[in-house]
Amino acid sequence: MWFEEAVVYQIYPLGLCGAPEDNDGVQTPRVLRLLSWVDHIQKLGADTVLLNPVFDSDRHGYDTRDYFTVDPRLGSNQDLARVCDAFHDAGLRVMLDGVFNHVGRGFWAFRDVQEKKWDSPYQDWFHIDFGGNTDRNDGFWYESWEGHTELVKLNLSNPAVVDHQFQAIRAWVEQFHIDGLRLDVAYCLPDHYLRQLRAFTRELKPDFVLLGETLHGDYNRWMGPELCHSVTNYECYKGLWSSFNSMNLFEIGHSLARQFGPEPWTLYKGAPLLAFLDNHDVTRIASQLTQPLHLAPAYGLLFGMPGVPALYYGSEWGLQGSKQAGSDAALRPALERPEWNDLTGWIARLAAARKASPALCHGSYRNVLLANRQIIFERRCDAQRVLVAVNADSEPYTAHFDAGCGLAWDLISGDQHDFGGGSLLPPYSVQYWRMEH
């Protein structure tokens, strides 16, 4: 599957393109700003663009009004099609954000219920009790997403709701030629719905990918042959930054071994979980790390570990932004154009090294050396064997371990090395060693 070898570049269009916070209904082709990012994404080494919500919504995109119409703050359907065509022409795949668990209060069917109450033909599209009420004082109670009454939960057991959403997906494929979907709050989507969705998209486009947003628990509940192809790896997201902040690489080493290691009880061996250092919902990695010099090795670990690496727009040059109570605006800034610096160049080299290595894309995982400030692990695929070595310390470290051979080449720098006397790891460094048998 193509997704296993992907490098994902995530964009929150309403933010990057500078849309007003509230939907003003004024159609402005802001989404065309993304055309100037195509070359940057290519140069960075990403091959898949994930666009967060782009369809008509009340405010932030996850409060949908209309699945078939692009948010006027971003432009028209034709404007989005032009952007998607540009991505595809550049050899980039495109994934959209599918928000199917809930809609906004401005969703056309919910507005009909507000107007007609029990006489509305759409009352069964939601979970409604006309004997109750909410803080919105509509004269009826409705189930919402995690108590946020601006987000109205849909009844995904209603065939009419499912058909409406699936016809929207069909329209997205026809108009924008998308290659997959991120499923917002996939942990809330019923098992029967995920199975229907997988079967529908498989018939629609055989290599169509479903990426589920999941937080905690056993990811196999939402990922499998009839469910999502991949889910978000929040367990390792946390370990990636906190291992550096606490100088305890045992945390991420044990998480990776538990998820992907050689033992029979390993949970997700071979699964293309989405690996990331930040996204539109969490503090950016440049603000999360207490030691700025850990930024480069954190990305080195991201691209060396199992899974599909994802980059969030702006973070590749060290953009900062902290999550704040009641607002994610700082995480989703408007940007006129991309930037390039030493960190961006480093990430591009990491992406190129991963692309060139079957072991890094598909290989097994085994811890070779694990200490508080250093980790070395092996990725193996068929005849290729790669060692990923990380030194989070401010001092050089000489790693003594059984490399199984003497000669190796660094996939990032191209340097040759003899492991006979151990390996010297510079401060704050990452190396990818391709071992020769």
N, C-alpha and C positions, 0 to 999 in steps of 0.2 A: 504493500500500500504506500502511495506517495507520501502520505503524512508522516511516516516513520522517518523519512529523510528530510523533512521540512525544517526551515528556520522561519518562525512566525514574527511578523512585525505588526504590533497592535496599535490602532489609532482610535481615539475617541473623537469622532468628527465634530460633534456639537461643540466640543472644547477647542480642538486645534483650529477649527475654521472660524472661531470667534462668534458663535451664535449667541443671541441674547438669552438670558437665563429662562425667561418665560416665553412661550410660543406667542409671538405677536401676529401670526398669520400672514406676514409680509413675505412673499416669495423672493428670495435673494440667493443667487447661485454661489453661495460660499463654498460648497463642496468642491468646486473647481480648483480651489487652492491646493487640493491634493495632487493635482497634475504636476506641480513643481517638486513633489517629493518622490516621484517615480525613480529618477536616476539615483537619488540618495539611497533608497531602499535596495536597489540593485547593487550599488557599490558596497553597501554594508554586508551583503551576502545573504540577506533574507530572500525567500522565494514565495512566501505566502503572506498576504495582507489580511488581517482581521479587522473589520470595521465594526465598532460598537454601534448602538442603535442609530439608524438613519431614517426610520419611518415616523410619520406624523405622530406627535406626542404632546402631552400637556407641558412638560418641562424638560426632564433630563433624558428622555428617550426610553426609559423603562416603564413609562406610563403611556402606553400606546393609545392613539385615537383611531388610527386607520392603518392596517397592515399592507395596504396596496399602494399607498401614496407616500412619497418621500416627504420628510418634514420640510415645510416651506422655508424655514430658517436656513436650510441647506441648499434649497433649489428645487428642481423638478425631477421627475423620473428620468427624463432625457439627460439631465446634468449628471446624475449618478451613473447612468449607462455610459456616458462619455468617459467618466473616471475609471469605471471598471474595465472598459475596453482598453484604456491606456495601460492599466496594470497588466491585463492579459497580453497585450501586444509586446510588453516588455518581458514576458515569460513568467509573470507573477500570478499565482493563484489568488482567488478572492473568497473570503468567508465573511458572512454577515452574522449579526447578533440576532438570534431568534428568541423573542420574549413571549413565551407561550403560557406561562403559569398564570399571569395576571395582565390586566390592562389598566389604563388610566380612567379617571372618572369622566373624561371627555370622550371615551370610546362610544361610538354611535349606538351600539346596542344597549349599553348601560344608560345612556341618555333617554332612550325610548322607555326603559323601565322607570326612570325617574318621572317621566311625563305621564305614563299610563298605568303605573303600578301593576296590579294583578291582571290588567287587561293587555299588557304587553306580550307579544308572542316570543319575546326574548328573555322572559323572566327565568327560564330554565337554563339559560346560558351561564348563570351565576348561582351561588349558594345564598339564597335569600329567605328571610323570615319577615313576613309582613306584620307580624305581631311585635316586632322589636324596633330598635333604632340604633344609630351610631352617633359619634360626635359630629358627624356631618349633617345630621337632622334631616335626612331624606324622607322620614316617615316609614322606614323599614331598615332592618338589619341586613348586612351582607358580610360574607367572609372576605377578609383582606389578607394580603401577604404579611405575615408575622406582625399583625396588629397595625400596619401602616394603612390607614383607611383611604389614602390617596391612590392605593393600588388595589384594584378590585379583582379578587380571585375568580378565574374562569372554571366552569364545570367541564372538565376534560373527559367526563364520562358521557357527555352529550354528543352524539354523532354529528350534529349540525355545527357545533363549535370546532370539532376536529376537522371536518370537511372544509370549513371556512379557512382555517389556518393552513391546511395542506394546499388549498387552491392558491393561497398567497405565496407559499413556497414555490409552487409550479410557476407562478408569474415571475418570481425573482430569478428563477433559472432561465426562463425564456427572455426576460428583459436584460438581466445583468450577467447571465451565464456564470453564476456563482458556483463554487466548487465545494462548499460545505457551510455548516452553521455552528456557531457557538450557541449552546442552549443555556440561557440564563436560568439560574437557580434550578439546575437539573435535578438536584436532590429533592425538589418538591414535585417533580413530574411523576405521575403514576407509572408503574412498570408496564401496564398494558398500553399506555400512551407511547412510551419509548419504543416498544416493540412495533406498534403501528407506524410510527415515524420512521424507524429504520427500514421497514419493509417498503414504505412508500418512496422514500428517497433512493433506495436501491434500485427500484424500478424506474424512477425518474432519471437517474444518472448513476451508473454502476459504481463509480469511484467517489461518490459523494461522501464527505466526512462529517460525522457528528461529534462535536467536542462538548462535553457536559461540564458545567460549572458545579463542582462539588467542594465541600469544605473539610468535613471530618467523617470518620467511619470507614467501613470497608468499601473501597472504590468498586469492587466487583458487583456491588448492588446496582450500579448504573452503567457498567462497562462490560461488554462481552459481544459474542457473535450476533446477537439479536438486539443489542442495546446500543450504547454509545461506542464509538471506536476508541475514544480517549476521554479523559477527564482531567481537571486541573489538580496538580499535585501540591495542595496546600501544606501537607505535612513537611515536605522538603523545602517549600518556600520559607517556612519559619526557620528550619534548620540552617538554611543557607546563610541568612544574615545573623542569627543569634549565635551560631558556632563561631563566627568571627568576633562578634562583640564580647562574648564571654571567654574567648580564646580556648574553646573546647570543641575541637573538631570531631571528638567522639560522637557528638550529637548527630551531625549530618552523616558521619560514617555508619553509625548504627541504623539510622533511618534508611539509608540506601541499601545496606545489607539486608534489612528486614523486608524491604520492598522487592529487591532485585537479586539478592545473593544466591549462591549455589545450593543452599539447603532445600530439601523437598518442601518445606512449609513456606517458602518465599511466596509473597502475596501476588506480585504483579510481574513476574519474570517475562520479559519480552514485550510488555505492554508499553505503548507510546504515550505515557502520561505527559501532560503539558508542564514543562519546567519553567519557572520564571522567578525573577528577583523582585519584580513589582508589576503593578497593573493599575487600572483606573479606580480601583477600590482601596488600595493600600498605599502607605507612605512610600515615596520613591526611595530606591536603594541608596542614593547619594545622601539622603537625609537620615536614613535608617542606620547606616554604619557609623560607629563612633570613631573609627580610624579611617580617614579618607584613602590611605594607601591600600586598604583592603578592597577597594572597588575593583581594581584589575584582577586580583586573584578570585574574587567572588564570581566575576564573569567567566574566568577560566574554569572554575568548578562547574558552573552552569552548563557550559558547552561540553565538558568532559563526562558528565554524569549521564546515566540512562535517561531517556525521555526526549521530548521535542522542545528545544529551547525557544522561548518567546521573549521579544524585546518590546518595551513600551516606549512610544514616541517621546523623544527628548532625553530619555535616560541614557541613551548610547553616548551622549557627550557630557553626562554628569548633571543633568538638570535636577534641581531639588524641588521638593514639595512634600508637605506633611499633612496627613489626614487630620481633619479637625471635626469636632463634634457638630453635627447638624449640617455640614457642608463638605462636599468633595471638590469644590471649585479649585483649590490649590493643586489638586492632582491632575486637573484637566485643563491646562492653560491654553490660551490662543497663541499660536506661533506663526509668524509670517513665513519662515523658511527654515530648513534644517541646517544644523551646524556640523562641523567636523573638527576633531582635535585628536590628541594622542589616544584617548580612551576609545574613540570611535574607530580609529585605525587598528587598535588592539582587538576589538570585537570583530572587525572584518577579517582579521587573520585567524581568529578562533573559528569563525564561521567557515572559512575556506578549509581549515584543517579538518573540521568535522565532516564537511562535504566529501573530502577526499579519502575518508577512512570508513570502510564498512564496519570496523570494530566500534567506532564511536557512534555510528548511527544505529547499529543492530546488536552490538556485542553484549555478552554476559557481563556480570559484575562480581568482583571479588576484592575484598580488602587485603592489601599486601602489608601495609604499615599504617598504624593508627596511633597518634599521640595527641596531646592537647593542641599543639600548634602546627602539626604536620599530618598530612594524610597522603598515602599513595594507594591507588587502587588499579586493578587490572580490568580492561575491557577486551574481550576475545570474541572473534567471529571467524569461524573456519580457520584458515591458516594465519590470519592476521591477529597480532597481539599488541595492544597499546597500554602503556602505563601512564596514568595521570598522576603527577606529583605536585602537591601544593605545600608551600611554606608560608604560613600566616605570621611568622615571627619577624621581628625587626633585625634579627641576626641570621647569618648564613647557617645552614644546617647540612651536615653530612649524613646522608641516609645509608645505612648498612642493611641490606636485605638480600635475599636470594632472588636475583633477577631472572635466573634460569638460562642466562646466556650473557655474552659479553658486549656485543655491539648493538647500538641503537641509533636512530635518527629522530631528531626533534621535528614533529610535524608542523610546528609553528615557525621556528627559526631556520630549520634545515640543517642545524648543527649535528655533527656526529659525536658519539660518546661511547666510551668503554666503561661498562659497569663493574669491571673487575675489582676496582678499589672503592666501590661505593659511588654515590652520586651527591655532588654538592648542589644544594638548592639555595639560590640567592634569597635575600630577604623579600618578603611580599611577592613571591613568584609562583608561576604555574608552568609546568612543562608537560608536553605530550610526547612520550617516547614510543616510537614504533620499533618493536623488538624483532630482530632477525633470528631465525632458528638455525 
